Amino acid sequence: MLKSIRNSLVLTSVLYVILGVVLMAFPDSSLKLACALIGVVTLVYGGVRIASYFQNGGTYGNRFDLFLGVILAVLGVFLLLCPQFIVSLIPIALGIYILVDSFAALKKALDMKALGFEKWWISVLTALALAVFGAVMIFNPFGTMASLVMFIGFGFIFDGVYTLVNTMVAAKLFRG
């Protein structure tokens, strides 16, 4: 039992490391592949909902299946044909959120100054750094996404190596 758990952990760790290396080496291709996979799944699910509508005789109560199926099929085709557009929306949306949040943080920092806090300027610097980061995400979405994918890849490598080392250490401890 313990041997099968150990083997499972080792295999998972190795797969994490491989996935991390692929994400770090090919961030743009990885994003396009992820969009393509999501597009295919969405298109297939849309097709299933449309087929369900016709299989059930196209009754009034099942029109939602038809509606949802058509929307999902169109979305799936869009994801397959325009993956960069979808990928570019993610960092823009996050960038807008971070930029708005940085303005709120700046206001809090200025409130701290008004209340007499000595280290209020640290909060101002942090808010300004967040504002710059948010602006970069908005104005350079493709570079941001590639960096994000590489960071995720690094996380997979780290997690895989960490789990692998811990598994090997635990195996040696239990063998005694």
C-alpha positions in Angstrom: 0.0 0.0 0.0 2.7 2.5 1.0 4.7 1.5 -2.1 1.8 2.3 -4.4 1.3 5.7 -2.7 5.0 6.4 -3.0 5.0 5.4 -6.7 1.9 7.6 -7.3 3.6 10.6 -5.6 6.8 10.1 -7.6 4.9 9.8 -10.9 2.8 12.9 -10.1 5.9 14.8 -9.1 7.7 13.9 -12.3 4.7 14.9 -14.4 4.5 18.2 -12.5 8.2 18.9 -13.3 7.6 18.0 -17.0 4.5 20.2 -17.2 6.4 23.1 -15.5 9.3 22.8 -17.9 6.9 22.8 -20.9 5.1 25.8 -19.5 8.4 27.7 -19.0 9.9 26.7 -22.3 6.8 27.3 -24.4 4.5 29.8 -22.7 2.8 31.1 -25.8 2.2 27.7 -27.3 0.9 26.5 -23.9 -1.6 29.3 -23.8 -2.8 28.6 -27.3 -3.1 24.8 -26.5 -5.1 25.6 -23.4 -7.4 27.9 -25.3 -7.8 25.2 -28.0 -8.6 22.5 -25.5 -11.2 24.8 -23.8 -12.6 25.6 -27.2 -13.0 22.0 -28.2 -14.6 21.1 -24.9 -17.0 24.1 -25.1 -17.9 23.2 -28.7 -18.5 19.6 -27.9 -20.6 20.4 -24.9 -22.6 22.9 -27.1 -23.1 20.1 -29.7 -24.3 17.8 -26.9 -26.9 20.3 -25.7 -28.1 20.9 -29.3 -28.4 17.2 -29.9 -30.3 16.8 -26.6 -32.8 19.4 -27.8 -33.5 17.5 -31.0 -33.4 14.1 -29.4 -36.2 15.2 -27.0 -38.4 16.2 -29.9 -37.6 20.0 -29.8 -40.3 20.7 -27.3 -40.9 24.2 -25.8 -39.5 23.1 -22.4 -36.2 22.1 -24.0 -35.5 25.3 -25.8 -33.0 26.3 -23.2 -30.9 23.3 -24.3 -31.0 24.6 -27.9 -30.2 28.2 -26.8 -27.3 27.1 -24.5 -26.0 24.7 -27.1 -25.8 27.3 -29.8 -24.2 29.9 -27.4 -21.6 27.3 -26.3 -20.9 26.1 -29.9 -20.4 29.7 -31.0 -18.1 30.4 -28.0 -16.2 27.1 -28.7 -15.6 28.1 -32.4 -14.6 31.6 -31.3 -12.1 30.1 -28.8 -10.6 27.9 -31.5 -10.4 30.7 -34.1 -9.3 33.6 -31.9 -7.3 32.2 -28.9 -5.0 35.3 -28.6 -8.1 37.5 -28.1 -9.3 35.4 -25.2 -5.9 35.1 -23.7 -5.4 38.9 -23.9 -8.6 39.6 -22.0 -7.3 37.8 -18.8 -4.4 40.2 -18.0 -6.4 43.2 -19.1 -9.2 42.4 -16.7 -6.7 41.6 -13.9 -4.7 44.8 -14.7 -7.9 46.9 -14.4 -8.7 45.3 -11.1 -5.2 45.8 -9.7 -5.1 49.4 -11.0 -8.4 50.3 -9.3 -7.3 48.5 -6.1 -4.0 50.5 -6.2 -6.0 53.7 -6.2 -7.9 52.5 -3.1 -4.6 51.6 -1.5 -3.2 55.0 -2.3 -6.2 56.7 -0.6 -5.7 54.5 2.5 -2.1 55.5 2.6 -2.9 59.1 2.5 -5.5 58.6 5.2 -2.7 57.0 7.3 -0.6 60.1 6.8 -3.5 62.3 7.9 -3.9 60.1 11.0 -0.2 60.6 11.8 1.2 57.1 11.0 5.0 57.4 10.7 5.5 54.8 7.9 2.6 55.8 5.7 5.0 56.3 2.8 5.6 52.6 2.6 1.9 52.1 1.7 2.2 54.9 -0.9 5.2 53.1 -2.5 3.3 49.8 -2.5 0.2 51.4 -4.0 2.3 53.0 -6.7 4.1 49.8 -7.5 0.7 48.1 -7.8 -0.5 50.8 -10.1 2.5 50.3 -12.4 2.0 46.6 -12.4 -1.7 47.0 -13.2 -0.8 49.4 -16.1 1.8 47.0 -17.5 -0.8 44.2 -17.5 -3.3 46.4 -19.3 -0.9 47.8 -21.9 1.2 44.6 -22.5 -1.2 41.7 -22.1 0.7 39.2 -24.2 4.0 39.7 -22.4 2.2 39.6 -19.1 0.5 36.3 -19.9 3.7 34.7 -21.1 5.4 35.7 -17.8 2.4 34.5 -15.8 2.5 31.1 -17.6 6.3 30.9 -17.0 5.7 31.6 -13.3 3.0 28.9 -13.1 5.5 26.6 -14.8 8.1 27.4 -12.1 5.4 26.7 -9.5 4.8 23.2 -11.0 8.5 22.5 -11.1 9.0 23.6 -7.5 6.0 21.6 -6.3 7.1 18.5 -8.2 10.7 18.7 -6.9 9.5 19.4 -3.4 7.1 16.5 -3.4 9.6 14.2 -4.9 12.3 15.1 -2.3 9.8 14.7 0.5 8.6 11.4 -0.8 12.2 10.1 -1.1 13.1 11.3 2.4 9.9 9.8 3.9 10.6 6.5 2.1 14.1 6.4 3.6 12.8 7.2 7.1 10.2 4.4 6.9 12.7 1.9 5.6 14.8 2.8 8.6 
